[in-house]
Amino acid sequence: MKASNRFDEGWFDRWFGGDYDADTALLCLQMLDDRCRRMFATPLEKTPGLTGVLAWRRPYGHGWKPLPCDLQQLIRETSGQGRFEVCPATDPIPGLFCLDIRLAYAASAIMVSSGTEWRHEVLPGGGWGDGEPRAASTPGYLGYTPARYRVRFEVPSDWGHVGILPTYQPGGWKWPTEGGPWEGWCDASELRLALAYDWNVEIEERLICVDDCKTTKRPLRSWAQQLSRLWAEPISAERVRAMWQRAVRLILLEAVGLFGYRPKIVTRRVSGIGEVPPHDLAEQTFRQTEEGEVEYEDYASCGRMNHLLHPEFSAAVWADTRVRLMRQISVFEREPLVTGALTLPREQVVGFGLDCLYLTADPGWQDDGKPGRYRLKSYVPGVCSAPRDRRQLEELLRGR
């Protein structure tokens, strides 16, 4: 079958990588284009990410204004994405099991709350004058209010499990398992988990949502629910269904990343200081030129992307997914179902990978096929060498 003028090999590569049959890829994109037009009033775009953010913007995101540039940049500079970590393990291990969270980003996006007005605050000289009453030992912590915190923390002396709070170290993000004090930025959901396990935390700085609590919303809820329904649509042909689900999952992954897109930095010139924009980057970099003009660094315009940039969304989804890897409470057949690394003995946890747990045994968590549930993705049976880094982990999973 010859590809249509719109959906050609370039589209196939962007949506399916190098692993596709052209006839099946064309059929899948035609079907997906039809569904997106009906569900979101938007056609497929050339990339899954742009398709996803426009599918949010057109029916759900009108009137949801972006944060000021300096607050956007603060979030980008202080938030990590997936948790990729190989944990020390006794060698050899009795087997390797990979469990991933089905449509993890959809499950997290449904739960993420946010608002349109945020405020950046540094610890005042007299200390924080507010906080969650039930967390009196951590002044400045505002409970379930959407927020990001820069914290100093110590791991409890009797802690014997994986780390909870992130810190940026040479080589990337780390999750300390002992000692301190450590320092780093975290989402409110990550801080909430650490406090639930009695970690000692002090808040040095915070970025908080200051909308009235009655107007704080879940901006991605309907969008993520619709994409979950799209992913689950019954398709009888197995190969088409596999490509279909892969494409919908890619819409979620890339759209969440695109919300946090980082604009390039450019140098601008204006005639006077009064024309310098009021954000930290410009105010920290402006200088007088020999010609009497003022030169400063600024964020490049992203064209039609400007109104789609919401790093507060992406940072919250990434953080919620990391929390789900450690501890998740859901409902299965009307009974609480508690899953995640912190519910298992430390020696069973080999590592983390975006939305995956790598374990030495299958914990047998119940699965009803819903987004957010753990499922057994793959396993390496029998005794094998414990991986020491991500390369060894991937090679072990591939059977090398």
ABEGO torsion letter per residue (X at the ends): XBBBAABBAAAAAAAAEABBBAAAAAAAAAAAAAAAAAAAGBBBBABAAAAAAAAAAAAAABGBBBBBAAAAAAAAAABBBBBBBBBBBBOBBAEBBBBBBBGAAAAAAAABBBBABBBBBBBBAAEBABEBAABAABBGBAEABBBBBBBBBBBBAABABBBABBBBBBGEBBBBABEOBBBEBBBAAAAAAAAAAGBBBBBABBBBBABBAAABBBAAAAAAAAAAAAAABBBABAAAAAAAAAAAAAAAAAAAAAAABBBBBBBBBBABAAABBBBAAAAAABBBBAAGBBBBBBBBBAEAAAAABBAAAAAAAAAAAAAAAABBBBBBGGBBBBBEAAABBAAABAEBBGABBBBABBAGBBBAGBBGBBBBABBBBEBBBBBABAAAAAAAAAGX
